[in-house]
Amino acid sequence: MSVASKRRYVTKQLESELLLPCENELIAMVQAARGNNLHEVEDANGEKYLVSMPSKFRKSVWIKRGQFVFVQPIEEGDKVRAEITHVLDNENLLYVREHKLWPERFDAEADRIIKTKNTDTDKTGFIDADMLPPSYSDEEYDDEEAENEDYEEIEGEEEESEAEDGEGDQKEAKEA
């Protein structure tokens, strides 16, 4: 598998799968990026420590401060105590909350993320209806048809009045 197709596969996998944490996984919030694919996180217990990003996520997934991740503790190493197993997007965050596996400690941050998700543009490729140019609806077609009918009625009235004027002229000519 080439590097580009592997990146696409990992990105698609992250976007399409809705996962729940396994028994040994924890939910953590990213506090800061420390460099060399290390991130400082705070877990549900309030502990802060470093986690590493596995090579499959490098150069294909970008993590921002305040984002949530699943981490799996590792035994080796003093400074780096866990490894990121999954980066949570807004949909996955909602999915975990629906299954009541979300830590209470992160409720306020999750609510904030969900609010910003609702105000942001949809990332699925659809454009918000307010951003689109006006389009013709059935009402507009009805309005246009009504205008055309009015125009036709006016033309018809003009022709009738011209015809009546012509008849009146003929009567005047006969009387004279």
C-alpha positions as CSV (number, residue, x, y, z in Angstrom):
1,M,0.0,0.0,0.0
2,S,1.5,3.3,-1.0
3,V,1.9,6.2,1.5
4,A,-0.9,8.3,-0.1
5,S,-3.4,5.5,-0.1
6,K,-2.6,4.6,3.5
7,R,-3.2,8.2,4.5
8,R,-6.6,8.1,2.7
9,Y,-7.5,4.8,4.3
10,V,-6.6,6.1,7.8
11,T,-8.5,9.3,7.3
12,K,-11.5,7.6,5.9
13,Q,-11.5,5.1,8.8
14,L,-11.4,7.9,11.4
15,E,-14.2,9.7,9.7
16,S,-16.5,6.8,9.1
17,E,-16.2,4.6,12.3
18,L,-18.0,5.3,15.5
19,L,-16.1,3.6,18.3
20,L,-16.6,3.1,22.0
21,P,-13.6,2.9,24.4
22,C,-12.4,-0.6,25.1
23,E,-11.8,-1.9,28.6
24,N,-8.2,-0.7,28.9
25,E,-8.7,2.6,27.0
26,L,-9.3,6.0,28.6
27,I,-10.8,9.2,27.2
28,A,-8.5,12.1,27.4
29,M,-8.5,15.7,26.3
30,V,-5.4,17.1,24.5
31,Q,-3.8,20.0,26.4
32,A,-0.8,20.8,24.2
33,A,1.4,19.4,21.5
34,R,5.0,18.8,22.8
35,G,6.7,17.9,19.5
36,N,8.0,14.7,18.1
37,N,4.5,13.3,17.9
38,L,4.0,13.7,21.7
39,H,1.0,15.3,23.2
40,E,0.2,16.3,26.7
41,V,-3.3,15.1,27.7
42,E,-5.5,15.2,30.8
43,D,-7.5,12.1,31.5
44,A,-10.9,11.7,33.3
45,N,-9.1,11.3,36.6
46,G,-7.4,14.7,36.2
47,E,-3.9,13.3,35.6
48,K,-1.7,15.1,33.1
49,Y,0.9,13.1,31.2
50,L,2.4,12.6,27.7
51,V,1.0,10.3,25.1
52,S,2.6,9.3,21.8
53,M,0.9,9.3,18.4
54,P,1.4,6.1,16.5
55,S,3.0,6.2,13.1
56,K,-0.3,5.4,11.3
57,F,-1.7,8.7,12.3
58,R,1.4,10.8,11.6
59,K,1.1,13.2,8.7
60,S,-2.5,12.2,8.1
61,V,-4.3,13.3,11.3
62,W,-3.9,16.7,13.0
63,I,-4.8,17.1,16.6
64,K,-5.8,20.4,18.1
65,R,-5.8,21.6,21.7
66,G,-9.1,20.7,23.4
67,Q,-9.8,17.7,21.1
68,F,-10.6,14.3,22.7
69,V,-8.7,11.0,22.1
70,F,-8.8,7.4,23.2
71,V,-5.5,6.5,24.9
72,Q,-4.2,3.1,25.8
73,P,-1.8,3.0,28.8
74,I,1.7,1.5,28.1
75,E,3.9,0.0,30.7
76,E,7.3,1.0,29.3
77,G,8.6,4.5,29.7
78,D,8.4,7.0,32.5
79,K,7.5,10.2,30.7
80,V,5.3,8.8,27.9
81,R,2.5,6.8,29.7
82,A,0.0,6.1,26.9
83,E,-0.5,5.8,23.2
84,I,-3.3,7.4,21.1
85,T,-5.6,4.8,19.7
86,H,-8.3,6.9,18.2
87,V,-9.0,10.6,17.6
88,L,-12.6,11.6,18.4
89,D,-14.5,13.8,16.0
90,N,-17.8,15.5,16.9
91,E,-20.0,12.6,15.8
92,N,-18.0,10.0,17.7
93,L,-18.1,12.3,20.8
94,L,-21.9,12.3,20.6
95,Y,-22.0,8.5,20.1
96,V,-19.9,7.9,23.2
97,R,-22.2,10.3,25.2
98,E,-25.3,8.5,24.0
99,H,-23.9,5.2,25.3
100,K,-23.3,7.0,28.7
101,L,-19.5,6.2,28.6
102,W,-18.5,9.9,28.6
103,P,-16.7,11.1,31.8
104,E,-18.5,13.8,33.8
105,R,-15.3,15.7,34.1
106,F,-15.4,16.6,30.3
107,D,-19.2,17.4,30.0
108,A,-18.6,21.2,29.8
109,E,-15.9,20.8,27.1
110,A,-18.1,18.4,25.1
111,D,-21.0,20.8,25.3
112,R,-18.8,23.6,24.0
113,I,-17.6,21.4,21.1
114,I,-21.1,20.3,20.2
115,K,-22.3,24.0,20.2
116,T,-19.4,25.0,17.8
117,K,-20.2,22.0,15.6
118,N,-23.8,23.2,15.2
119,T,-22.7,26.7,14.3
120,D,-19.8,25.7,11.9
121,T,-20.4,24.7,8.4
122,D,-21.1,21.1,7.8
123,K,-17.9,19.2,6.9
124,T,-19.6,16.5,4.9
125,G,-19.3,18.6,1.7
126,F,-22.8,20.2,1.8
127,I,-23.1,23.9,1.7
128,D,-25.4,25.7,4.1
129,A,-28.6,26.8,2.4
130,D,-28.0,30.4,3.4
131,M,-24.8,30.4,1.5
132,L,-26.3,29.3,-1.8
133,P,-27.5,31.7,-4.5
134,P,-31.3,32.1,-4.8
135,S,-33.0,29.4,-6.8
136,Y,-36.4,29.2,-8.4
137,S,-39.0,27.6,-6.3
138,D,-42.6,26.6,-7.2
139,E,-43.9,29.8,-5.8
140,E,-41.6,31.9,-8.0
141,Y,-42.7,29.9,-11.0
142,D,-46.3,30.5,-10.0
143,D,-45.5,34.3,-9.7
144,E,-43.8,34.3,-13.1
145,E,-46.8,32.5,-14.7
146,A,-49.2,35.0,-13.0
147,E,-47.1,37.8,-14.5
148,N,-47.2,36.2,-17.9
149,E,-51.0,35.7,-17.6
150,D,-51.4,39.4,-16.6
151,Y,-49.3,40.4,-19.6
152,E,-51.4,38.2,-21.9
153,E,-54.6,39.7,-20.4
154,I,-53.4,43.2,-21.0
155,E,-52.4,42.4,-24.6
156,G,-55.9,40.8,-25.1
157,E,-57.6,43.8,-23.7
158,E,-55.6,46.1,-26.0
159,E,-56.6,44.0,-29.0
160,E,-60.3,44.1,-28.0
161,S,-60.2,47.9,-27.4
162,E,-58.5,48.3,-30.8
163,A,-61.2,46.2,-32.4
164,E,-63.9,48.2,-30.6
165,D,-62.3,51.4,-31.8
166,G,-62.3,50.1,-35.3
167,E,-66.0,49.2,-35.1
168,G,-66.8,52.7,-33.7
169,D,-64.9,54.3,-36.6
170,Q,-66.9,52.2,-39.1
171,K,-70.2,53.3,-37.5
172,E,-69.2,57.0,-37.7
173,A,-68.2,56.6,-41.3
174,K,-71.6,55.0,-42.2
175,E,-73.5,57.8,-40.4
176,A,-71.7,60.5,-42.2
